[in-house]
Amino acid sequence: MPTPERLSTDAWMARLSTPLQTSLRQASDAMTNQPAVQEWLRTASLEAAVEVGQQGGMQTASGAYSYLRDALQAQFAPLLDAVDTLTHGCGHVDINWRPLAPQYSTLVVGFGTDADVAVWASLDPPTPATAGAAREALMRTLPKGLPFPKRPHVRHAMFTAPGACLLVRATDRHTGPNRRARAYALHSDGSWIDALDRATFEERVLQHMQSHADV
């Protein structure tokens, strides 16, 4: 049986450019379903799961995961380089390893934060138009239905430009019968700037990106 083709960095960039701009889930599928990745991931995930099953213990699971990460770097460095380039150095490839169901393990794009990032958006170059488009991309991830009282809808995104990474958040709150209020926040200089309206949010985002980006 022929060995599945391993893509170059340029080929990975071409494969991932549109999915990354559409949704992180589609980017995950585009990486995981590439034949060479799929073959490697299936075998490596199963072998790691068997090792953990035979030895047991959290330390073994952690070691197996670290082994998978190192093997991914060794086997698919062009993929990691492509994601790093496309996300302006803010994103990286990670493994959603499922030791109890290794056949369902996937590759995902991570951003080094504990927040559940729903979308990545590029502000290259940082302009009012790209800031507005990035905010709209974040808003599209919010559920359409009215949030429950005291249970707001919350979604995070990573906005990037060359030299700049910015974690942002949109919150949709229930404020009364059939009423809602949406607010925005950005994580800058180690803390959240919260409760911003749309115009102020876009202005602050643009200021941050323009002051940090390599322009």
N, C-alpha and C positions, 0 to 999 in steps of 0.2 A: 504494500500500500504506500503511495507517495506521501512524503512529509508535507503537511500543510504549509503554505507560504508564510514566512515571517515578514511583516511589512516594515518598510523604512520609516524614518521619522516623518518625511514629507508625505508618505502614503497614509500614515496614521493621522496627520493633520488634515488631510483631505477627507478622510473617513469620518472624523469627529467634529469638524467645524460646524456643520449644520445641526447635528444632534445636540451638541453642547449649547447652542443658542436657542434650541427648542425646549429641552428639558434635560435635567440630570439623569432621569430614568432612561431616556432614549440614548444618552451618552453611555450609560452603563450597558445597555443592550448592544450598542455598536462595538464596545470593547469585548464583552463576554462572548458574543456570538461569532467573532472572527475565528475561523477554523483552527488556526494554530493555538490561539489563546484557549479556545474551548477544549481542545484535546489536552493541553497542559493542565488547565485548571481542574478538569475532571479527574485526571490521574493524581495530581499533587494533593488535591483536597481529600481524596479518598485515602491516600497513603498516610496523610497527616492524621486523619480521623481514626484510622486503624491503630496508629501508634499511640494516640491518646487513650483509645479504648483498652489497649493492652496494658498500659502503665498507669493510667488514671492520674487525677490530681490537677489542680489549677496551674501549678508550675509547668507541668507537661503541656497543657493546652496553650499557655502563653509562649512556651518555647516552640511549639509547633507553628503557631501563628507567625512568630518572628522568622522561622525558617521559610515559611511560605512567602513572606515579604521579601526576604533576601533572594529567594529563588526567582520571584517575579522580576526583581531588578536585574538579575543576571540574564534571564531569558528574554525579557522584553524591554530592554533599555530604550529603544526608539519610541515605544509607546509612552513611557514615563517622560521622555524628553518632549514629546508632542504635546502632552497635557500641560506640562510646565510652561511651554512656549505659548500655547493658546490662551492660557489663563493668566498670562503675564507674571508667572512665578508664584501665583497665589494658590494654585490647586495642585493636587498630587493624586496618583492612582493608589487606591487601597483595595484590600480584599475583604468582602463581606463573606467571611468563612463560616460555614454552618456545620460544625463537627457532627451533629446528630443527623444531618441530611446533606452530606457533602456534595451530592449531585446538584444541589440548588445553590451552591456558592457562586458568587458573582464578583466582577470587578466594578468598583465605584470610584467616582471622583470625590475626594475629600478636600477640606479647606483648613484643617488644623484647628477646628473650634468644636466645642461641645454642643453648640447650637445645631439644630437639624436644618441644614441649608436646603431650601427647596428649589432655588434657581441661581444660576450664575449669569451675570450680565456684564458685557464689556462696555466701558466708557473710553473708547479709543477712537478719536480724541475726546477729552472731557469738554463737552459743550452742553448748552441747554437742551438741545435735541437728544443727545445720547443719555443725559440724565433723566429726561422725561420718559424715554423709551425704556430705560432700566426700571424706573418706578412702575410703569405699566406692566412690565414682565413680572414683577413681584406681585402686583395686585391680581393678576390673572391666576395666581396660585391660591388665593383666598377662596374658601367655600362660598358658594352663591347664597346659601340659606342664611336666615337671620341667626346670629349666635345666641346661645342660651344666656340668661342672666348670670353674671359672675363667672361665665366660661367663655371668654373672648376667643375669637379665631386669631391665631398668631402664626405668621410665616416669616422666615428669615431668607435673606439672599446675600450673595457675595458680589459686590461690584468691584471691577478691577480695571486698571489701566497700567501701562508699563511703569513699574516702580511703585504702584499703589494698590493696596488691598483694603476694602472697606466692608465690614459686616453691617448689614442694615436689617430693620425689622418693621413689619406692618402689623398693626393690631386693629381688629374690627370688634367693637364692643356693642352690646345691647344697652340702649339708653332709655327705653320705654316701649310702649305698645307699638309694634311695627316701626321702631326707630332704631337707628344705629349711628355710631360715630367711629370714624377711622382716624388713626393717628400713626405717626411714623417715628422711627428712632434710628440713630446711627451710633456705632461703637467707635469712638475716636479718642486717642491718647489714653487708653486703658479704662474708659468709662462710657456709659450710655448717655447720649443726649436724647431725651425722650419727649413724647407728647408734642411732636412737631406737626404742623399742618402740611398740606401738600406743597404749597409754594415755598415755605421755609425749609422743608425737607430737601427739595430739589436744589435750593440755593446752597444749603450746608453741604450737601453731597458734592456739588460742583466745586465749592471752595476747597473741600478736603482733597479731592482728586487733582485739582489744578495745582495745589501747593505741594503735593507729594509725588505726582506723576513725573516721569522723565519726558518732558515736553520741550 
